[in-house]
């Protein structure tokens, strides 16, 4: 497994980056694409209390020792392509012995979620996304004492600031007296 951790870039930028560049990285490393993964936590980088996100990006590549032979090529590739999203990049490589990694792959499911296997069809989904499961349907009384009917979505369409302007004008009048 080759894990490329990217700290200090938006996780959705890294998601898009991985979609575009995983194949090239795998080819550069002479490895199967299934071995290349990205880790992009919802994170920020700080220096002396100032946020550095997208200005200073920290990249850590963890890979088995056998990929050390490709380090310079991978470093050049990552520094060049990630510079589209960050001003400065700090790149570090960490290697491990292959015998020091374990995994369990469930053979009943695809190895990775992909666009091709996201849509399972209605018969495989117990309820529509956005709907509550059956046990949540019906009238429910919340802690506030109001009855809520969960099979109909309640959207407030009124003026949330109704009366606010008048109250502010009245307060201003009292202040000016």
Backbone as numpy.savetxt, mean C-alpha at the origin, in Angstrom:
# Nx Ny Nz CAx CAy CAz Cx Cy Cz
14.16 -15.96 -2.57 13.32 -14.78 -2.57 14.20 -13.54 -2.57
13.88 -12.61 -3.43 14.57 -11.33 -3.52 13.55 -10.28 -3.11
13.83 -9.57 -2.02 12.90 -8.56 -1.52 13.55 -7.19 -1.64
12.85 -6.29 -2.30 13.33 -4.93 -2.47 12.43 -4.05 -1.61
12.98 -3.56 -0.50 12.24 -2.70 0.42 12.49 -1.25 0.03
11.41 -0.50 -0.09 11.52 0.90 -0.48 10.87 1.75 0.61
11.68 2.51 1.32 11.22 3.35 2.42 11.26 4.81 1.99
10.18 5.51 2.22 10.16 6.93 1.91 9.58 7.26 0.55
8.93 6.30 -0.08 8.16 6.57 -1.30 6.74 6.10 -1.04
5.79 6.77 -1.65 4.40 6.36 -1.52 4.25 4.91 -1.94
3.53 4.13 -1.16 3.39 2.70 -1.42 2.71 2.42 -2.75
1.85 3.31 -3.22 1.20 3.09 -4.51 2.15 3.37 -5.66
3.08 4.28 -5.46 4.13 4.52 -6.47 4.99 3.26 -6.58
5.33 2.68 -5.45 6.15 1.46 -5.46 5.36 0.31 -6.08
4.07 0.25 -5.83 3.24 -0.78 -6.46 3.28 -0.66 -7.97
3.14 0.54 -8.48 3.22 0.76 -9.93 4.63 0.44 -10.44
5.64 0.87 -9.70 7.02 0.59 -10.08 7.25 -0.92 -10.20
6.75 -1.67 -9.23 6.95 -3.13 -9.25 6.27 -3.76 -10.45
5.10 -3.24 -10.82 4.39 -3.77 -11.99 5.21 -3.57 -13.26
5.82 -2.42 -13.38 6.57 -2.07 -14.58 7.95 -2.74 -14.62
8.61 -2.88 -13.45 10.02 -3.24 -13.44 10.36 -4.66 -12.94
9.40 -5.41 -12.39 9.71 -6.74 -11.88 10.32 -7.64 -12.96
9.74 -7.65 -14.14 10.25 -8.48 -15.23 11.68 -8.13 -15.60
11.99 -6.84 -15.69 13.35 -6.40 -16.04 14.35 -6.79 -14.95
13.93 -6.63 -13.70 14.83 -6.98 -12.59 15.09 -8.48 -12.58
14.05 -9.28 -12.75 14.22 -10.74 -12.79 15.14 -11.13 -13.94
14.96 -10.53 -15.09 15.81 -10.83 -16.24 17.26 -10.44 -15.96
17.46 -9.29 -15.37 18.81 -8.83 -15.03 19.50 -9.80 -14.07
18.73 -10.34 -13.12 19.27 -11.27 -12.12 19.29 -12.72 -12.60
18.78 -12.95 -13.81 18.65 -14.31 -14.34 17.86 -15.17 -13.36
16.75 -14.60 -12.89 15.91 -15.26 -11.89 14.47 -15.29 -12.39
13.68 -16.16 -11.81 12.26 -16.24 -12.11 11.56 -15.01 -11.50
10.58 -14.46 -12.20 9.84 -13.30 -11.70 9.18 -13.58 -10.35
8.80 -14.83 -10.11 8.17 -15.18 -8.84 9.09 -14.98 -7.64
10.37 -14.83 -7.86 11.32 -14.62 -6.76 11.47 -13.16 -6.37
10.96 -12.25 -7.18 11.15 -10.81 -6.94 9.90 -10.22 -6.30
10.06 -9.66 -5.11 8.97 -8.99 -4.40 9.42 -7.63 -3.92
8.46 -6.73 -3.77 8.72 -5.40 -3.24 7.99 -5.25 -1.92
8.61 -4.52 -1.02 8.00 -4.20 0.27 7.98 -2.68 0.38
6.78 -2.13 0.50 6.63 -0.67 0.57 5.67 -0.32 1.69
6.18 -0.19 2.90 5.29 0.16 4.00 4.81 1.60 3.84
3.71 1.91 4.49 3.23 3.29 4.53 4.18 4.01 5.48
5.25 4.58 4.93 6.31 5.11 5.79 6.77 6.49 5.34
7.43 7.15 6.25 8.06 8.43 5.94 9.50 8.36 6.43
10.36 9.05 5.74 11.76 9.16 6.14 11.94 10.55 6.74
12.64 10.63 7.87 12.90 11.91 8.53 14.40 12.12 8.69
14.81 13.38 8.63 16.18 13.77 8.95 16.10 15.04 9.77
16.60 14.97 10.99 16.57 16.10 11.93 15.16 16.68 12.07
14.18 15.79 12.12 12.80 16.19 12.34 12.05 16.67 11.11
12.70 16.67 9.95 12.05 17.14 8.73 11.77 15.94 7.83
10.51 15.85 7.37 10.12 14.74 6.50 10.88 14.80 5.18
11.36 13.66 4.74 12.17 13.56 3.53 11.49 12.75 2.43
10.24 12.34 2.64 9.55 11.46 1.71 9.63 11.97 0.28
10.04 11.10 -0.63 10.25 11.35 -2.05 11.47 12.24 -2.32
12.08 12.76 -1.29 13.31 13.55 -1.44 14.51 12.63 -1.19
14.43 11.87 -0.12 15.47 10.89 0.23 14.79 9.54 0.42
15.09 8.61 -0.47 14.49 7.28 -0.44 15.55 6.27 -0.02
15.17 5.38 0.87 16.07 4.32 1.34 15.60 3.02 0.72
16.50 2.34 0.02 16.18 1.08 -0.65 17.10 0.00 -0.09
16.51 -1.12 0.32 17.28 -2.25 0.84 16.91 -3.48 0.03
17.90 -4.10 -0.58 17.69 -5.31 -1.37 18.20 -6.49 -0.55
17.30 -7.43 -0.25 17.68 -8.67 0.46 17.59 -9.81 -0.53
18.69 -10.54 -0.65 18.74 -11.61 -1.65 19.73 -12.68 -1.22
19.59 -13.89 -1.76 20.60 -14.93 -1.51 21.96 -14.49 -2.09
23.02 -15.01 -1.48 24.38 -14.66 -1.89 24.64 -14.85 -3.38
23.98 -15.83 -4.02 24.27 -16.11 -5.42 23.96 -14.92 -6.33
23.12 -13.98 -5.87 22.78 -12.81 -6.68 23.77 -11.65 -6.48
24.74 -11.85 -5.60 25.74 -10.82 -5.36 26.52 -10.50 -6.64
26.66 -11.47 -7.52 27.38 -11.27 -8.78 26.70 -10.22 -9.67
25.40 -9.98 -9.46 24.64 -9.02 -10.26 24.45 -7.67 -9.55
25.11 -7.48 -8.42 24.87 -6.31 -7.57 25.07 -4.99 -8.32
26.16 -4.83 -9.01 26.46 -3.57 -9.69 25.40 -3.26 -10.75
25.04 -4.26 -11.54 24.02 -4.06 -12.59 22.67 -3.70 -11.98
22.30 -4.41 -10.91 21.02 -4.12 -10.25 21.05 -2.74 -9.60
22.16 -2.40 -8.98 22.28 -1.07 -8.36 22.11 0.02 -9.42
22.80 -0.12 -10.54 22.67 0.87 -11.61 21.23 0.99 -12.09
20.58 -0.15 -12.27 19.19 -0.18 -12.76 18.25 0.49 -11.75
18.35 0.12 -10.48 17.46 0.67 -9.46 17.69 2.17 -9.28
18.95 2.58 -9.23 19.24 4.01 -9.05 18.72 4.83 -10.22
18.85 4.29 -11.42 18.36 5.02 -12.60 16.84 5.08 -12.63
16.17 3.97 -12.44 14.71 3.93 -12.60 13.97 4.54 -11.40
14.51 4.40 -10.20 13.85 5.01 -9.03 14.05 6.51 -8.98
15.04 7.02 -9.71 15.27 8.47 -9.70 14.13 9.22 -10.39
13.24 8.51 -11.08 12.04 9.14 -11.63 11.07 9.54 -10.51
11.25 8.96 -9.31 10.32 9.18 -8.21 10.96 9.80 -6.98
12.27 9.89 -6.95 12.96 10.40 -5.76 14.17 11.23 -6.17
14.49 12.23 -5.37 15.64 13.09 -5.65 16.94 12.37 -5.29
16.98 11.80 -4.09 18.18 11.11 -3.59 17.80 9.69 -3.20
18.70 8.75 -3.45 18.43 7.34 -3.15 19.64 6.75 -2.42
19.37 6.11 -1.29 20.39 5.37 -0.56 20.06 3.89 -0.74
20.95 3.15 -1.37 20.70 1.75 -1.73 21.69 0.85 -1.00
21.16 -0.15 -0.32 21.98 -1.10 0.43 21.60 -2.52 0.03
22.58 -3.41 -0.05 22.34 -4.81 -0.34 22.62 -5.63 0.92
21.74 -6.55 1.22 21.92 -7.49 2.33 21.75 -8.90 1.77
22.72 -9.75 2.01 22.69 -11.10 1.46 22.53 -12.14 2.56
21.96 -13.27 2.21 21.78 -14.36 3.16 22.03 -15.69 2.46
22.32 -16.70 3.27 22.52 -18.05 2.73 21.16 -18.63 2.36
21.09 -19.30 1.20 19.81 -19.84 0.74 19.20 -20.82 1.73
19.99 -21.57 2.45 19.48 -22.54 3.41 18.89 -21.91 4.65
18.90 -20.58 4.75 18.41 -19.87 5.93 17.02 -19.26 5.69
16.33 -19.73 4.66 15.01 -19.22 4.31 14.04 -20.38 4.20
12.83 -20.20 4.73 11.81 -21.24 4.70 10.53 -20.65 4.14
9.70 -21.49 3.56 8.43 -21.02 3.04 7.40 -22.14 3.06
6.13 -21.75 3.04 5.03 -22.68 2.90 4.13 -22.09 1.82
3.94 -22.80 0.75 3.10 -22.36 -0.36 1.86 -23.26 -0.38
0.68 -22.68 -0.32 -0.58 -23.42 -0.33 -0.90 -23.79 -1.77
-0.89 -25.07 -2.08 -1.10 -25.55 -3.45 -2.55 -25.39 -3.93
-3.47 -25.06 -3.04 -4.86 -24.88 -3.43 -5.13 -23.50 -4.04
-4.16 -22.62 -3.99 -4.33 -21.26 -4.47 -3.15 -20.88 -5.36
-3.37 -19.87 -6.23 -2.23 -19.38 -7.03 -1.15 -18.82 -6.09
0.08 -18.87 -6.51 1.19 -18.38 -5.68 1.02 -16.90 -5.37
0.61 -16.10 -6.37 0.42 -14.67 -6.18 -0.95 -14.25 -6.68
-1.50 -13.23 -6.07 -2.71 -12.61 -6.60 -2.27 -11.82 -7.82
-2.99 -11.98 -8.91 -2.68 -11.27 -10.15 -3.98 -10.73 -10.72
-3.87 -9.80 -11.63 -5.08 -9.25 -12.25 -5.91 -10.36 -12.88
-5.26 -11.37 -13.40 -5.96 -12.46 -14.07 -6.76 -13.35 -13.10
-6.40 -13.37 -11.83 -7.14 -14.23 -10.90 -7.88 -13.44 -9.81
-8.08 -12.15 -10.01 -8.82 -11.35 -9.04 -10.32 -11.59 -9.10
-10.90 -11.72 -10.29 -12.34 -11.89 -10.44 -12.69 -13.36 -10.34
-13.27 -13.75 -9.21 -13.62 -15.15 -8.98 -15.03 -15.49 -9.43
-15.85 -14.49 -9.70 -17.24 -14.75 -10.08 -18.15 -14.71 -8.86
-19.43 -14.47 -9.11 -20.38 -14.30 -8.02 -20.58 -15.54 -7.18
-20.49 -16.72 -7.78 -20.77 -17.94 -7.02 -19.72 -18.21 -5.94
-18.54 -17.63 -6.07 -17.49 -17.85 -5.08 -17.48 -16.80 -3.98
-18.27 -15.74 -4.13 -18.26 -14.65 -3.17 -19.54 -14.74 -2.33
-19.41 -14.83 -0.99 -20.59 -15.00 -0.15 -21.52 -13.78 -0.13
-21.00 -12.59 -0.43 -21.81 -11.38 -0.49 -21.09 -10.37 -1.36
-21.84 -9.40 -1.86 -21.26 -8.37 -2.71 -20.40 -7.44 -1.87
-19.27 -7.02 -2.40 -18.45 -6.05 -1.68 -19.25 -4.77 -1.52
-19.14 -4.16 -0.36 -19.90 -2.96 -0.06 -21.19 -3.27 0.68
-21.62 -4.53 0.68 -22.81 -4.93 1.43 -22.37 -5.58 2.73
-23.24 -5.53 3.69 -22.97 -6.18 4.95 -23.38 -7.65 4.86
-22.73 -8.56 5.55 -23.18 -9.96 5.59 -24.60 -10.05 6.14
-25.28 -11.17 5.85 -26.69 -11.35 6.23 -26.97 -11.08 7.70
-26.07 -11.48 8.59 -26.35 -11.33 10.00 -26.36 -9.87 10.43
-25.91 -8.95 9.56 -25.92 -7.54 9.89 -27.14 -6.83 9.33
-27.95 -7.51 8.51 -29.10 -6.86 7.91 -30.19 -6.66 8.95
-31.08 -5.71 8.69 -32.18 -5.45 9.60 -31.89 -4.23 10.45
-32.82 -3.96 11.36 -32.68 -2.80 12.22 -31.70 -3.11 13.35
-30.82 -2.17 13.58 -29.82 -2.32 14.63 -29.84 -1.03 15.45
-29.84 -1.15 16.77 -29.77 0.03 17.62 -28.33 0.19 18.07
-27.78 1.37 17.81 -26.39 1.62 18.20 -26.36 2.24 19.59
-25.17 2.50 20.09 -25.00 3.09 21.41 -25.64 4.47 21.53
-25.83 5.14 20.40 -26.41 6.48 20.43 -27.93 6.44 20.58
-28.54 5.25 20.53 -29.97 5.11 20.71 -30.78 5.20 19.44
-30.13 5.44 18.31 -30.84 5.53 17.04 -30.97 4.16 16.39
-32.08 3.96 15.69 -32.24 2.74 14.90 -31.59 2.96 13.54
-30.80 2.02 13.12 -30.16 2.08 11.81 -30.58 0.86 11.02
-30.96 1.07 9.79 -31.34 -0.03 8.94 -30.17 -0.29 7.99
-29.48 -1.43 8.14 -28.23 -1.69 7.44 -28.36 -2.18 6.00
-29.57 -2.52 5.54 -29.64 -2.95 4.16 -29.93 -1.78 3.21
-30.03 -0.58 3.76 -30.14 0.64 2.96 -29.04 1.58 3.42
-28.31 2.10 2.49 -27.23 3.01 2.85 -27.79 4.37 3.21
-27.40 4.90 4.35 -27.86 6.21 4.79 -26.78 7.23 4.48
-27.14 8.23 3.68 -26.21 9.29 3.33 -26.83 10.61 3.75
-26.11 11.39 4.52 -26.59 12.69 4.94 -26.51 13.65 3.76
-27.61 14.24 3.39 -27.65 15.15 2.25 -27.98 16.57 2.66
-28.09 16.82 3.95 -28.43 18.15 4.43 -27.22 19.06 4.52
-27.43 20.23 5.11 -26.38 21.21 5.29 -25.77 21.00 6.67
-24.56 20.51 6.71 -23.88 20.23 7.97 -23.61 21.51 8.75
-23.60 22.66 8.09 -23.30 23.93 8.74 -24.56 24.79 8.95
-25.72 24.14 8.83 -26.98 24.87 8.98 -27.03 25.56 10.34
-27.29 26.87 10.32 -27.37 27.65 11.54 -26.03 28.17 12.03
-24.94 27.68 11.47 -23.61 28.07 11.92 -23.33 29.54 11.62
-23.67 29.97 10.39 -23.41 31.35 10.00 -24.17 32.32 10.92
-25.43 31.99 11.20 -26.24 32.85 12.07 -25.64 32.92 13.48
-25.20 31.78 13.99 -24.60 31.75 15.33 -23.31 32.56 15.35
-22.53 32.48 14.29 -21.28 33.25 14.22 -21.59 34.75 14.16
-22.60 35.13 13.37 -22.97 36.55 13.26 -23.46 37.07 14.61
-24.25 36.28 15.32 -24.76 36.66 16.64 -23.60 36.82 17.63
-22.66 35.90 17.62 -21.49 35.99 18.50 -20.66 37.22 18.18
-20.54 37.55 16.91 -19.77 38.73 16.48 -20.44 40.01 16.97
-21.79 40.04 16.91 -22.54 41.21 17.40 -22.29 41.41 18.89
-22.31 40.32 19.66 -22.12 40.41 21.11 -20.72 40.89 21.43
-19.74 40.45 20.66 -18.35 40.82 20.87 -18.12 42.31 20.58
-18.79 42.84 19.59 -18.56 44.22 19.18 -19.28 45.23 20.09
-20.18 44.79 20.97 -20.90 45.69 21.89 -20.05 46.11 23.03
